[in-house]
């Protein structure tokens, strides 16, 4: 399993957008590991291709852990307007039904009390996106 992590970490810095997309998907389940978390935030804020941003956000929401959603919140706090739009699209893409939105909303509620201000700010934004999908 760790060899898969190593390969995904290497792919995260690939010049190929499709390899970076695959890395985002593969690393999402390792969101709680510091080395994967750092690479995932980089992929969420990818300046080379919006597909990397979108699909990494989708993969993290599908994992659905606090660690995964926390990385999206961190990225949202640092994102420019275009990146934020693609992060939001990726979050929305992950919702198969209203239950997914409810889980992310509950996690955002937890993250609203995070020790890092950037996480709290990003979680508030993601929560607003989620609320918009449940209307």
C-alpha positions as CSV (number, residue, x, y, z in Angstrom):
1,X,0.0,0.0,0.0
2,X,2.8,2.4,0.8
3,X,4.3,1.8,-2.7
4,X,1.0,3.1,-4.1
5,X,1.3,6.2,-1.9
6,X,4.8,6.8,-3.2
7,X,3.8,6.5,-6.8
8,X,0.8,8.8,-6.2
9,X,3.0,11.4,-4.5
10,X,5.4,11.2,-7.5
11,X,2.5,11.6,-10.0
12,X,1.3,14.7,-8.1
13,X,4.2,16.7,-9.5
14,X,4.0,15.2,-13.0
15,X,3.9,17.6,-16.0
16,X,1.0,15.5,-17.3
17,X,-2.4,16.8,-16.1
18,X,-3.9,13.4,-16.5
19,X,-1.3,11.9,-14.1
20,X,-2.0,14.7,-11.6
21,X,-5.7,13.9,-11.8
22,X,-5.0,10.3,-11.1
23,X,-2.7,11.3,-8.2
24,X,-5.5,13.4,-6.7
25,X,-7.8,10.4,-6.8
26,X,-5.2,8.0,-5.5
27,X,-4.1,10.3,-2.7
28,X,-7.6,11.2,-1.4
29,X,-7.8,8.2,0.8
30,X,-4.5,9.3,2.4
31,X,-5.7,12.8,3.3
32,X,-4.8,12.3,6.9
33,X,-1.1,11.7,6.2
34,X,1.0,15.0,6.2
35,X,2.9,14.2,3.0
36,X,-0.3,13.3,1.1
37,X,-2.1,16.3,2.5
38,X,0.5,18.7,1.3
39,X,0.4,17.2,-2.2
40,X,-3.4,17.2,-2.2
41,X,-3.6,20.9,-1.4
42,X,-1.2,21.5,-4.3
43,X,-3.4,19.6,-6.6
44,X,-6.5,21.4,-5.4
45,X,-4.8,24.7,-6.2
46,X,-3.2,23.3,-9.5
47,X,-2.4,26.2,-11.8
48,X,-1.8,24.0,-14.8
49,X,-5.3,22.5,-15.4
50,X,-8.7,23.0,-13.9
51,X,-9.5,19.3,-14.3
52,X,-6.9,18.5,-11.6
53,X,-8.6,21.0,-9.2
54,X,-12.1,19.7,-9.9
55,X,-11.4,16.0,-9.8
56,X,-9.2,16.2,-6.7
57,X,-12.0,18.1,-4.9
58,X,-14.5,15.5,-6.0
59,X,-12.3,12.6,-4.8
60,X,-11.8,14.2,-1.4
61,X,-15.6,14.7,-0.9
62,X,-16.2,11.1,-1.9
63,X,-13.7,10.0,0.7
64,X,-15.8,12.1,3.1
65,X,-13.5,12.2,6.1
66,X,-12.8,15.3,8.2
67,X,-9.2,15.3,7.0
68,X,-10.3,15.2,3.4
69,X,-12.9,18.0,3.7
70,X,-10.4,20.0,5.8
71,X,-8.0,20.1,2.8
72,X,-10.7,21.4,0.6
73,X,-11.4,24.2,3.2
74,X,-7.7,25.0,3.3
75,X,-7.6,25.2,-0.5
76,X,-10.7,27.4,-0.7
77,X,-9.1,29.9,1.7
78,X,-6.1,30.2,-0.6
79,X,-7.9,29.9,-4.0
80,X,-8.4,32.7,-6.5
81,X,-11.8,33.1,-8.0
82,X,-11.3,30.7,-10.9
83,X,-9.9,28.0,-8.6
84,X,-12.7,28.5,-6.1
85,X,-15.2,28.0,-9.0
86,X,-13.6,24.7,-9.9
87,X,-13.4,23.6,-6.3
88,X,-17.1,24.3,-5.9
89,X,-17.8,22.3,-9.1
90,X,-15.8,19.4,-7.8
91,X,-17.6,19.4,-4.5
92,X,-21.0,19.5,-6.3
93,X,-19.9,16.7,-8.7
94,X,-19.4,14.4,-5.7
95,X,-22.9,14.6,-4.5
96,X,-24.8,11.5,-5.6
97,X,-27.7,12.4,-3.4
98,X,-28.7,14.6,-0.6
99,X,-27.1,12.4,2.0
100,X,-23.6,13.3,0.7
101,X,-24.4,16.9,1.1
102,X,-25.6,16.4,4.7
103,X,-22.3,14.6,5.6
104,X,-20.2,17.4,4.2
105,X,-22.3,20.0,5.9
106,X,-21.8,18.2,9.3
107,X,-18.0,18.0,8.7
108,X,-18.0,21.7,7.8
109,X,-19.8,22.4,11.1
110,X,-16.9,20.6,12.9
111,X,-14.3,22.5,10.9
112,X,-16.0,25.8,11.7
113,X,-14.3,25.4,15.1
114,X,-10.9,24.4,13.8
115,X,-7.8,26.0,15.3
116,X,-6.7,27.4,12.0
117,X,-8.5,30.6,10.8
118,X,-8.0,29.6,7.1
119,X,-9.8,26.3,7.7
120,X,-12.7,28.0,9.5
121,X,-13.0,30.5,6.6
122,X,-12.8,27.8,3.9
123,X,-15.3,25.6,5.8
124,X,-17.8,28.4,5.9
125,X,-17.5,28.8,2.1
126,X,-17.8,25.1,1.5
127,X,-20.8,25.0,3.8
128,X,-22.5,27.7,1.8
129,X,-21.9,25.6,-1.4
130,X,-23.4,22.6,0.2
131,X,-26.5,24.5,1.5
132,X,-27.0,25.7,-2.1
133,X,-27.3,22.1,-3.3
134,X,-29.9,21.1,-0.8
135,X,-32.3,23.9,-1.6
